[in-house]
């Protein structure tokens, strides 16, 4: 399985969008470990949303689609729709 996911950092008040074939828990662990990149700026990332896909290209397309929104309000509406 492949996942599109959204992380949120309260300290940065920012969202991060990604896709992976790993388990979401393992991917989050890597984001929280010592590495370079955007998520290295904070250590309080949490998974706030995810979708499952059968193939990598679908997960990546969904990531690009949500990134193109460039709207925090629209992203938060997506996240809250899962409640």
Secondary structure, 3 states (H helix, E strand, C coil): CEEEEEEEECCCCEEEEEEECCCHHHHHHHHHCCCCCHHHHCCCEEEEEEEEECCHHHHHHHHHHHHHHCCHHHHHHHHHCCC
